[in-house]
Amino acid sequence: MKIMHTMASEAHANRPKRRVYSTEIKTRIAQECRQPGASVAGVALAHGINANIVHRWACAGCSCSRWSMP
């Protein structure tokens, strides 16, 4: 009979860590999104980052109509 480990610390021991991006990288990628003809999804794909994260960076601190929330 095989014993199953059910402790939370052992069950999630192999989970990948959350990536941390520098402020410089976030700013550069957000600026790429603001270029004419650029799409958030395209920029995110080019950098290998989820589009939702890049969209959050592009929206942060921007008051222009393209990124404003309804």
C-alpha positions as CSV (number, residue, x, y, z in Angstrom):
1,M,0.0,0.0,0.0
2,K,1.4,3.4,-1.0
3,I,1.2,6.3,1.5
4,M,0.0,9.6,0.2
5,H,1.4,12.9,1.5
6,T,-1.4,15.4,2.2
7,M,0.5,18.1,3.9
8,A,0.1,21.4,2.1
9,S,3.8,22.2,2.2
10,E,4.7,18.8,0.6
11,A,1.8,18.9,-1.9
12,H,2.9,22.2,-3.4
13,A,6.6,21.8,-3.1
14,N,7.2,21.6,-6.9
15,R,5.1,24.6,-7.9
16,P,7.0,27.1,-10.1
17,K,7.8,30.4,-8.5
18,R,6.2,33.7,-9.6
19,R,8.4,35.7,-12.0
20,V,9.6,39.1,-10.9
21,Y,10.2,41.7,-13.5
22,S,12.3,44.9,-13.0
23,T,10.7,48.3,-13.3
24,E,12.9,49.0,-16.3
25,I,11.5,46.0,-18.2
26,K,7.9,46.8,-17.3
27,T,8.4,50.4,-18.5
28,R,10.0,49.4,-21.7
29,I,7.4,46.8,-22.6
30,A,4.5,49.2,-21.6
31,Q,6.1,51.8,-24.0
32,E,6.2,49.3,-26.8
33,C,2.4,48.7,-26.3
34,R,1.8,52.4,-26.7
35,Q,3.5,52.6,-30.1
36,P,1.1,53.1,-33.1
37,G,-0.1,49.8,-34.5
38,A,1.2,47.8,-31.6
39,S,-1.1,45.3,-29.8
40,V,-0.7,44.2,-26.2
41,A,-1.0,40.6,-27.3
42,G,1.7,40.9,-29.9
43,V,4.1,42.7,-27.6
44,A,3.4,40.1,-24.8
45,L,4.0,37.2,-27.2
46,A,7.2,38.7,-28.4
47,H,8.5,38.8,-24.9
48,G,7.1,35.5,-23.7
49,I,4.9,37.1,-21.1
50,N,1.1,36.7,-20.5
51,A,-0.9,39.4,-22.2
52,N,-3.0,40.1,-19.1
53,I,0.2,41.0,-17.2
54,V,1.5,43.3,-20.0
55,H,-2.0,44.9,-20.2
56,R,-1.8,45.7,-16.5
57,W,1.6,47.3,-17.0
58,A,0.4,49.3,-19.9
59,C,-2.6,50.6,-17.9
60,A,-0.6,51.5,-14.8
61,G,-0.2,55.3,-14.5
62,C,-1.6,56.1,-17.9
63,S,-4.5,58.5,-18.3
64,C,-4.9,58.4,-22.1
65,S,-8.2,57.3,-23.5
66,R,-6.9,54.1,-25.1
67,W,-6.0,52.6,-21.6
68,S,-8.7,54.2,-19.5
69,M,-11.3,52.0,-17.9
70,P,-15.0,52.5,-18.7
